[in-house]
């Protein structure tokens, strides 16, 4: 083979690569449709995997992996006779796990409400699949080394003021541009990034550093030409922009390259011959505009900035709510006392463990036969500003390892105090016999889902959970669950987020009041949007502490494709550009505190089940409703078949009656069904309120 033939072969190989990617995308779409059909068919009481498998071209095991409820009884029975697995972290759908690992010769303590007892060994599981494994802390000295902080890495108070960015607001559908006190009209026939940059900088020659798209979603204009929305967004971001190139970042908030997101992408550009930088962002990161004009959106940001400044004189609104939230928090780090030198960052091992084992919001849809085929109604309760309710206490100090033996040696009072404290626990859980309500504790789910909530009586599983959820399982109003502590991480109780949260809650309360009482309609809308922005600052600020492993997204010209990193995954391409991404693991982020996010998320999931309303001396939540009435959980929201007489005072954590759709209505079997019914219920309730 000579050089010419070799070059021709390379060209042909690239063509084949492109065709393969298109074929894979088409195949993935068909497989997703097939899986959706199987999941829907599983709701039919007489559905059998043996019949669905041949029709779908799948084996029995593959069908059951997609729809676990189709597992035949004979298979379930045979599982109980298999040999033990070699890991304590296995979970099998509605089955019992292996015994816990040895811990200095001591059995894991079993707990029930107000009691402590040694549990009998559970029947073993079959060897686990990759989908349902959770990590454990290594036994002995190796695991003990995890319980430390990363050297020379701590969250410290900044000694600089953030740079203010000149901002414009653009409706890409109408071409309406609002910049400071001016409203202009742009001609945007294609609304490409190049067209937007050219039009904006021709109209506002003094320069803009951030352009918020308030409506029109220009990155979705060609969505019909791509198998996935993310591909359409990547193509829009990476289309040629004469006179501009992809920004490589600058300053303290250095962010290199575009951020490809299906709904809220970020385009970062820099003049080819100059230092001017500009971002094109979606205002959807902050709130749902809900038809508000760019001028009202601008007023919302001005109102947000003024309100934040009442607590933070140097407050600057950054590009996203997560950046803004974290920056504001750093300015509440104490200058005196125990943490005047900052909050140390956990070891990378513990951060990785928390990332894998501490889920966020509970998202679960209960379908027939757990609920009736025809619902008597669908009622939505949404917890107002929910996460703000759970920031008063968080983990500080060097974490301690609490082994099964150590926990067993404590008194009942000491055990209760530990579970009330800031901890993350590796536990073996058994659902009590006679249980007829929703699940309480998350378990790693089979198949593609991250978590599910086992509820079948007698089910035993191994998982990780926070103290609030474990205590709810032990003290719930129906029946105590059996909890066996296998291992644990325990911190001192502190208040690293309390000052930050109180200030944001005050801003939210004041803006919410303005949204109700302001005399001008547009200002009421602006105040409402600003209040939603404060909610986003706290919500996404907490999420930023979780510090997910980073994935770098980049672009390379097709003519330089040898420069694509060797471990990168190609996620999009066109005739000029290749878009790729590759994981980079955990960065040395001084503001990484997944222990804080995990504690808040655990408390919020527990409050969806049971929460005391102190002012009213009553309890609310899913476990305080009749069995069979819970239809779904969605992070902060609870969907029921009937209304509840729950008090509402407009405070963080209160359950707001947000939607009500009268029945009978078919029970939703997919998320799309639920969201459609949710929207209809909100409209119906709003109409009822307007009539009264």
C-alpha positions in Angstrom: 0.0 0.0 0.0 1.4 3.4 -1.0 0.8 6.8 0.6 -2.0 7.7 -1.9 -3.9 4.4 -1.3 -3.4 4.9 2.5 -4.9 8.4 2.3 -7.8 7.2 0.3 -8.4 4.4 2.8 -8.4 6.9 5.6 -11.0 9.0 3.8 -13.2 5.9 3.3 -12.8 5.0 6.9 -14.0 8.4 8.0 -17.1 8.0 5.8 -17.8 4.6 7.3 -17.4 6.1 10.8 -20.0 8.7 10.0 -22.4 6.2 8.6 -21.9 3.9 11.6 -22.7 6.7 14.0 -25.9 7.6 12.1 -26.9 3.9 12.1 -26.2 3.6 15.8 -28.3 6.6 16.5 -31.2 5.2 14.5 -30.8 1.8 16.2 -30.7 3.4 19.7 -34.0 5.2 18.8 -35.6 2.0 17.7 -34.4 0.2 20.8 -35.7 2.9 23.1 -39.1 2.6 21.4 -39.1 -1.2 21.8 -38.2 -0.8 25.5 -41.0 1.7 26.0 -43.5 -0.8 24.4 -42.3 -3.6 26.7 -42.5 -1.4 29.8 -46.1 -0.4 28.9 -47.1 -4.0 28.2 -45.7 -5.0 31.6 -48.6 -3.1 33.2 -51.1 -5.7 31.7 -51.8 -8.2 34.5 -51.5 -11.2 32.1 -48.3 -10.1 30.4 -45.7 -12.8 30.2 -42.0 -12.4 29.4 -42.1 -15.8 27.6 -44.5 -14.3 24.9 -43.0 -10.8 24.8 -39.4 -12.1 24.3 -39.9 -13.7 20.9 -42.0 -10.8 19.7 -39.2 -8.4 20.6 -36.4 -10.6 19.5 -35.0 -10.7 23.1 -34.1 -13.4 25.5 -36.2 -13.9 28.7 -33.4 -12.4 30.8 -33.3 -9.3 28.5 -37.0 -8.7 28.8 -36.9 -9.1 32.6 -34.0 -6.6 32.7 -36.2 -4.0 30.9 -39.4 -4.8 32.9 -38.5 -6.6 36.2 -42.1 -7.2 37.1 -42.3 -9.7 34.2 -39.9 -12.1 36.1 -41.6 -15.5 36.1 -42.3 -17.1 39.5 -40.2 -20.1 38.7 -37.1 -17.9 38.2 -37.8 -16.0 41.4 -38.1 -19.3 43.3 -34.9 -20.7 41.9 -32.9 -17.6 43.0 -33.4 -18.6 46.6 -31.4 -21.7 46.1 -28.3 -20.2 44.4 -24.9 -19.9 46.1 -23.9 -16.8 48.0 -22.3 -13.9 46.1 -18.9 -12.6 47.2 -19.9 -9.0 47.8 -22.2 -7.4 50.3 -23.2 -4.7 47.9 -25.4 -6.8 45.6 -29.1 -6.1 45.3 -31.5 -8.2 43.4 -35.0 -6.9 42.7 -37.3 -7.9 45.6 -34.8 -10.5 46.9 -32.5 -10.8 49.9 -28.8 -10.1 49.9 -25.7 -11.9 51.0 -24.6 -11.6 54.7 -22.5 -8.5 55.5 -18.7 -8.6 55.4 -16.9 -9.7 58.5 -16.0 -6.8 60.8 -13.5 -7.9 63.5 -15.7 -11.0 64.0 -18.8 -9.0 65.0 -22.2 -9.3 63.4 -23.8 -6.2 62.0 -26.3 -4.9 64.5 -30.0 -5.1 63.6 -32.2 -2.2 64.6 -36.0 -1.8 64.9 -37.8 1.1 66.4 -36.8 1.3 70.1 -35.1 -2.1 70.0 -31.8 -3.7 69.0 -31.5 -7.3 68.1 -29.2 -9.8 66.2 -30.8 -10.7 62.9 -30.9 -14.2 61.5 -28.8 -14.7 58.3 -30.8 -13.8 55.2 -31.0 -16.2 52.3 -28.2 -15.6 49.7 -28.4 -13.8 46.4 -27.1 -15.0 43.0 -24.0 -13.3 41.8 -24.7 -9.6 41.2 -24.8 -7.8 37.9 -22.9 -4.7 37.2 -26.1 -2.6 37.2 -26.9 -3.3 40.9 -23.5 -3.0 42.6 -22.7 -0.3 45.1 -19.2 0.2 46.5 -18.2 -0.5 50.1 -15.4 1.0 52.1 -12.4 -1.5 52.2 -12.0 -3.4 55.4 -9.2 -2.6 57.8 -6.4 -0.1 57.5 -6.9 0.4 53.7 -10.4 1.8 54.3 -9.4 3.8 57.3 -7.0 5.9 55.1 -10.1 7.2 53.3 -11.2 9.1 56.5 -9.1 12.2 56.0 -9.0 15.4 54.0 -7.2 16.2 50.7 -4.0 17.9 51.5 -3.8 21.7 51.0 -7.3 21.9 49.6 -10.0 23.9 51.5 -12.9 26.3 50.8 -11.7 29.7 51.8 -13.3 33.2 51.7 -12.3 35.1 48.5 -10.2 38.2 48.6 -11.5 39.6 45.4 -14.7 41.0 43.9 -16.3 39.2 40.9 -16.3 41.0 37.6 -19.6 42.4 36.4 -20.5 41.3 32.9 -22.4 43.5 30.5 -25.6 41.6 29.7 -28.3 41.7 26.9 -31.5 39.8 26.7 -32.7 38.5 23.4 -35.9 36.8 22.2 -34.5 34.8 19.3 -38.0 34.2 17.9 -39.0 37.8 17.5 -35.6 39.4 17.4 -36.4 41.7 20.3 -33.1 42.7 22.1 -33.1 44.5 25.4 -29.8 46.1 26.5 -29.8 48.3 29.6 -32.6 50.8 29.0 -32.9 50.2 25.3 -35.2 47.9 23.3 -34.1 47.1 19.8 -35.2 44.8 17.0 -32.8 42.4 15.2 -33.3 40.6 11.9 -32.5 36.9 12.6 -33.8 34.7 9.8 -31.8 31.7 10.8 -30.8 32.7 14.4 -27.4 31.0 14.0 -24.7 31.8 16.5 -22.9 33.8 13.8 -26.0 35.7 12.9 -26.8 36.5 16.6 -23.2 37.7 17.3 -23.1 39.8 14.1 -26.5 41.4 14.7 -25.9 42.1 18.4 -22.5 43.6 18.0 -23.6 45.7 15.0 -26.5 47.1 17.1 -24.6 47.5 20.4 -21.1 48.4 19.3 -19.9 49.2 22.8 -19.9 45.5 23.5 -21.8 42.8 25.3 -20.3 40.0 27.4 -23.3 37.9 28.0 -26.4 37.3 25.9 -29.3 35.6 27.5 -31.8 33.9 25.2 -35.2 34.5 26.7 -37.3 32.7 24.0 -36.9 31.0 20.6 -34.3 28.4 21.6 -32.2 28.9 18.4 -30.1 25.8 19.1 -33.3 23.7 18.4 -34.0 25.2 15.0 -32.6 22.1 13.2 -33.7 19.5 15.7 -35.6 17.5 13.1 -32.4 16.8 11.2 -30.7 15.0 14.1 -31.6 11.8 16.0 -30.9 13.4 19.4 -31.5 17.0 20.7 -27.9 17.1 22.0 -26.6 16.6 18.4 -28.6 19.5 17.2 -27.3 21.7 20.0 -23.7 20.7 19.3 -24.1 21.4 15.6 -25.5 24.9 16.4 -22.7 25.7 18.8 -20.0 24.5 16.5 -21.2 26.0 13.2 -18.8 28.5 11.7 -18.8 32.0 13.3 -16.7 34.2 11.0 -14.6 36.7 13.1 -15.1 34.6 16.2 -13.5 31.4 17.6 -14.4 29.2 20.6 -13.4 30.9 23.8 -10.6 29.2 25.8 -11.6 31.0 29.0 -10.0 33.5 31.3 -9.9 34.8 34.8 -10.8 33.2 38.0 -14.1 31.6 36.7 -12.2 30.0 33.8 -14.6 27.9 31.6 -13.1 26.6 28.4 -15.2 25.7 25.3 -18.9 25.4 24.7 -21.1 23.5 27.1 -23.4 21.1 25.2 -26.7 20.7 27.0 -29.9 19.6 25.3 -32.0 22.4 26.9 -29.7 25.0 28.4 -26.4 25.1 26.4 -23.7 27.7 26.7 -21.8 29.1 23.7 -18.5 30.8 24.6 -16.8 32.9 21.9 -13.8 35.2 21.5 -12.9 37.6 18.8 -10.4 36.1 16.4 -8.3 39.3 16.6 -9.0 40.8 20.0 -9.7 40.1 23.6 -13.5 40.5 23.5 -15.3 37.5 25.1 -19.0 36.7 25.0 -21.3 34.0 26.2 -24.7 33.0 24.7 -26.8 31.3 27.4 -30.3 30.2 28.0 -32.2 32.1 30.7 -33.9 28.8 31.3 -31.1 28.0 33.7 -32.6 30.5 36.1 -36.4 30.2 35.6 -39.2 29.4 33.2 -39.9 32.7 31.5 -43.5 31.7 30.9 -44.1 34.2 28.1 -42.4 37.2 29.8 -40.8 39.8 27.5 -37.1 40.4 27.4 -37.7 43.7 29.2 -39.5 42.0 32.1 -36.7 39.4 32.3 -34.1 42.2 32.5 -36.2 43.8 35.3 -36.2 40.5 37.1 -32.4 40.3 37.0 -32.1 43.9 38.2 -34.5 43.2 41.0 -32.6 40.0 41.9 -29.3 41.9 42.0 -30.6 44.7 44.2 -32.2 42.2 46.6 -29.0 40.1 46.9 -27.0 43.3 47.5 -29.0 43.9 50.7 -27.1 40.9 52.2 -24.0 40.8 50.0 -22.8 44.3 49.2 -20.4 42.9 46.6 -22.9 40.5 45.1 -22.5 39.9 41.3 -24.9 37.8 39.2 -22.8 35.3 37.4 -23.7 33.3 34.3 -25.5 30.5 36.0 -27.4 30.1 39.4 -24.9 27.4 40.5 -21.9 29.7 39.9 -23.7 32.6 41.6 -24.8 30.4 44.6 -21.3 29.1 45.2 -19.8 32.5 44.9 -22.3 34.0 47.4 -21.6 31.1 49.8 -17.9 31.7 49.8 -18.6 35.2 51.0 -20.3 33.8 54.1 -17.2 31.7 55.1 -16.3 32.9 58.7 -13.3 35.0 59.2 -13.0 33.9 62.8 -13.4 30.7 64.8 -12.8 27.0 64.0 -13.1 27.4 60.2 -11.5 30.7 59.6 -9.0 29.0 57.5 -11.7 27.4 55.4 -13.6 24.1 55.2 -11.3 21.2 54.2 -12.2 19.0 51.3 -12.7 15.3 51.8 -10.4 12.6 50.4 -11.0 11.7 46.8 -12.0 8.2 47.9 -14.8 9.5 50.1 -15.9 12.0 47.5 -16.1 9.2 44.9 -18.1 7.0 47.3 -20.6 9.8 48.0 -20.9 10.5 44.3 -21.9 6.9 43.7 -24.0 6.2 46.7 -25.9 9.5 47.5 -28.7 10.0 45.0 -30.5 13.3 44.6 -34.3 13.7 44.3 -36.7 10.8 44.5 -38.4 10.2 41.1 -40.8 7.3 41.1 -44.0 6.5 39.3 -46.3 3.9 40.8 -48.4 2.0 38.2 -51.2 -0.5 38.5 -51.6 -2.7 40.4 -50.0 -0.4 43.0 -52.6 2.1 42.2 -56.1 1.7 40.6 -56.3 1.4 36.8 -58.7 4.4 36.9 -57.7 7.0 39.4 -60.4 8.9 41.3 -58.3 12.0 40.8 -54.8 13.3 40.6 -53.7 15.9 43.2 -50.3 17.5 43.1 -48.5 18.8 46.3 -45.3 20.6 45.8 -42.9 21.4 48.7 -42.2 25.1 48.6 -38.5 26.1 48.3 -37.9 22.6 49.7 -34.1 22.4 50.0 -34.0 25.6 52.0 -35.8 23.7 54.8 -32.8 21.3 55.3 -29.7 23.6 55.3 -29.7 24.4 59.1 -27.2 21.6 59.9 -24.4 20.0 57.8 -21.3 17.9 58.2 -18.1 19.5 59.3 -14.7 18.3 60.7 -12.8 15.1 60.0 -15.2 12.2 59.3 -15.1 9.1 61.5 -15.6 5.6 60.4 -18.3 3.8 62.4 -17.9 0.0 61.9 -20.7 -2.5 62.6 -18.9 -3.5 65.8 -18.5 0.0 67.0 -22.2 0.8 66.3 -23.3 -2.4 68.1 -21.3 -1.5 71.2 -23.1 1.8 71.7 -26.1 2.4 73.8 -29.5 3.0 72.2 -29.2 6.7 73.0 -25.8 6.9 71.3 -27.1 5.0 68.3 -30.1 7.4 68.0 -27.9 10.4 68.3 -25.6 9.1 65.5 -28.6 8.5 63.2 -29.9 12.0 64.0 -26.4 13.4 63.2 -24.6 14.1 59.9 -23.8 10.6 58.6 -23.9 8.3 55.6 -24.6 4.7 56.3 -24.0 1.3 54.6 -27.0 -0.8 55.7 -28.9 -4.0 55.2 -32.6 -3.4 55.1 -35.6 -5.6 55.5 -39.1 -4.5 54.6 -41.4 -5.6 57.5 -44.1 -8.3 57.0 -47.5 -6.8 56.3 -46.1 -3.6 54.8 -48.6 -2.2 52.3 -47.3 1.3 51.5 -44.6 2.9 49.5 -40.9 2.1 49.8 -38.8 4.2 52.2 -35.1 3.6 51.4 -33.4 3.8 48.0 -31.7 0.7 46.6 -29.6 0.4 43.4 -32.1 -0.5 40.7 -31.7 -3.3 38.1 -31.6 -2.1 34.5 -31.0 1.5 33.5 -32.6 3.2 36.5 -30.2 4.4 39.2 -32.5 3.8 42.2 -35.7 2.2 43.1 -37.6 1.9 46.4 -38.4 -1.8 47.4 -41.6 -2.2 49.3 -42.6 -5.9 49.1 -42.9 -7.4 52.6 -39.9 -9.5 53.5 -37.6 -8.0 50.9 -34.0 -7.5 52.0 -31.5 -5.4 50.3 -28.1 -3.7 50.9 -27.7 0.0 50.2 -26.3 3.4 51.4 -28.6 6.0 53.0 -28.5 9.1 55.0 -29.5 9.4 58.7 -32.9 11.2 58.0 -34.1 8.4 55.8 -32.9 5.6 58.1 -34.5 7.2 61.1 -37.8 7.6 59.1 -37.6 3.8 58.3 -37.2 3.1 62.0 -39.8 5.5 63.4 -42.4 5.8 60.6 -46.1 5.8 61.7 -46.9 2.4 60.2 -44.3 -0.3 61.1 -40.6 -0.1 61.9 -38.2 -1.5 59.3 -35.3 -3.7 60.2 -32.0 -1.9 59.7 -28.6 -3.5 60.1 -25.6 -1.2 60.2 -22.7 -2.6 58.1 -20.5 0.5 58.0 -20.8 4.3 58.3 -19.3 7.7 58.0 -20.1 10.2 60.7 -19.2 13.9 61.0 -19.6 16.6 63.6 -22.7 18.7 63.3 -22.1 22.2 62.0 -23.7 25.1 60.2 -21.6 25.9 57.2 -24.6 26.7 55.0 -26.9 28.3 57.6 -25.9 31.9 57.1 -26.0 31.6 53.3 -29.4 29.9 53.4 -31.0 32.4 55.8 -29.9 35.3 53.6 -31.3 33.6 50.5 -34.5 32.7 52.3 -35.0 36.3 53.3 -34.4 37.4 49.7 -36.9 34.9 48.5 -39.5 35.9 51.0 -39.2 39.6 50.1 -39.4 38.9 46.4 -42.4 36.6 46.9 -44.2 39.3 48.8 -43.5 41.8 46.0 -44.8 39.3 43.5 -48.1 39.3 45.3 -48.5 42.9 46.4 -46.8 45.1 43.8 -49.1 47.5 42.1 -47.7 47.1 38.6 -48.4 43.8 36.7 -45.0 43.7 35.0 -43.2 44.3 38.3 -45.2 41.5 39.9 -44.0 39.2 37.1 -40.4 40.4 37.5 -40.5 39.8 41.3 -41.9 36.3 40.7 -39.2 35.5 38.3 -36.5 36.9 40.6 -37.9 34.8 43.5 -37.6 31.8 41.2 -34.0 32.8 40.5 -33.2 32.9 44.2 -34.7 29.3 44.5 -32.4 28.3 41.6 -29.4 29.9 43.3 -29.9 27.8 46.4 -31.0 24.6 44.6 -28.1 24.6 42.1 -25.7 26.0 44.6 -26.2 22.9 46.7 -25.9 20.8 43.6 -22.5 22.4 42.8 -21.1 21.1 46.1 -21.7 17.6 44.9 -18.9 17.9 42.4 -19.6 15.3 39.8 -16.6 13.8 38.0 -15.8 16.3 35.2 -16.4 15.6 31.6 -14.6 17.9 29.2 -16.3 18.7 25.9 -14.3 20.0 23.0 -14.3 20.5 19.3 -11.6 19.8 16.6 -11.6 20.7 12.9 -12.1 17.7 10.7 -8.7 18.5 9.1 -7.0 18.1 12.5 -8.8 15.0 13.8 -5.6 13.4 14.8 -5.6 15.9 17.7 -8.8 14.5 19.2 -7.8 13.0 22.6 -7.3 9.2 22.3 -9.7 8.5 25.1 -12.4 10.8 23.9 -15.9 9.8 22.7 -17.1 11.5 19.5 -20.6 12.9 20.3 -21.2 14.9 17.1 -19.8 15.9 13.8 -20.5 17.8 10.6 -18.5 18.6 7.5 -16.1 21.0 9.3 -16.0 20.0 13.0 -15.8 17.0 15.3 -17.3 17.4 18.8 -16.0 15.1 21.5 -16.0 14.5 25.2 -13.9 12.6 27.7 -14.0 12.2 31.5 -11.3 13.8 33.6 -12.3 12.5 37.0 -12.4 14.7 40.1 -10.6 18.0 39.9 -8.9 19.7 42.8 -12.0 21.7 43.4 -11.7 23.7 46.7 -15.4 24.0 46.9 -16.3 20.3 46.6 -18.4 19.2 49.5 -20.6 16.3 48.4 -21.3 15.5 52.1 -23.4 18.7 52.3 -25.4 17.9 49.2 -25.9 14.3 50.3 -27.2 15.3 53.7 -29.7 17.8 52.2 -30.9 15.4 49.6 -31.5 12.7 52.2 -33.4 15.0 54.4 -35.6 16.2 51.5 -36.4 12.6 50.5 -37.3 11.8 54.1 -39.6 14.8 54.2 -41.5 13.5 51.2 -42.5 10.6 53.4 -43.0 12.2 56.8 -42.6 15.8 58.0 -43.8 17.4 61.2 -45.5 20.7 61.0 -44.6 22.1 64.4 -46.9 25.1 64.3 -49.9 22.8 63.7 -48.7 19.8 65.7 -49.4 17.5 62.8 -47.5 15.3 60.3 -47.6 15.5 56.5 -46.1 13.4 53.7 -46.7 10.2 51.8 -46.7 7.9 54.8 -49.6 9.9 56.3 -51.9 9.1 53.4 -53.9 5.8 52.9 -52.1 2.9 51.2 -52.6 2.9 47.4 -53.1 6.7 47.1 -49.6 7.7 46.2 -49.2 7.9 42.4 -45.7 9.5 42.0 -42.8 11.3 43.6 -40.9 13.9 41.6 -38.0 15.5 43.7 -40.1 18.0 45.7 -43.5 17.0 44.6 -46.0 14.3 45.6 -48.9 13.1 43.5 -51.9 11.5 45.2 -55.4 10.2 44.2 -57.2 12.4 46.8 -56.6 15.8 48.4 -55.2 16.1 52.0 -56.1 18.5 54.7 -52.5 19.7 55.1 -51.7 23.2 56.5 -49.8 25.6 54.3 -48.1 28.8 55.6 -46.0 29.6 52.5 -42.8 28.6 54.4 -39.9 26.6 53.0 -40.8 22.9 53.1 -44.6 23.4 53.3 -46.8 21.3 50.9 -48.5 23.6 48.4 -51.7 22.3 46.7 -50.6 23.0 43.2 -52.8 20.9 40.9 -56.1 19.0 41.1 -57.6 16.9 38.2 -60.9 15.3 38.9 -61.4 11.6 37.9 -61.9 9.1 36.8 -58.7 9.2 34.8 -56.4 6.4 33.5 -53.4 5.8 35.7 -50.3 7.2 34.1 -47.8 4.5 33.0 -45.0 6.7 31.7 -43.4 10.0 32.8 -44.9 11.7 29.7 -48.4 10.6 30.8 -47.8 12.0 34.4 -46.5 15.3 33.1 -49.5 15.7 30.8 -51.9 15.0 33.7 -49.9 17.3 36.0 -50.2 20.2 33.5 -53.9 19.6 33.1 -54.3 19.5 36.9 -52.6 22.8 37.4 -54.7 24.4 34.7 -57.9 23.0 36.3 -57.0 24.2 39.8 -56.1 27.6 38.6 -59.4 27.9 36.8 -61.2 26.8 39.9 -59.4 29.5 41.9 -60.2 32.2 39.3 -63.9 31.2 39.5 -64.0 31.5 43.2 
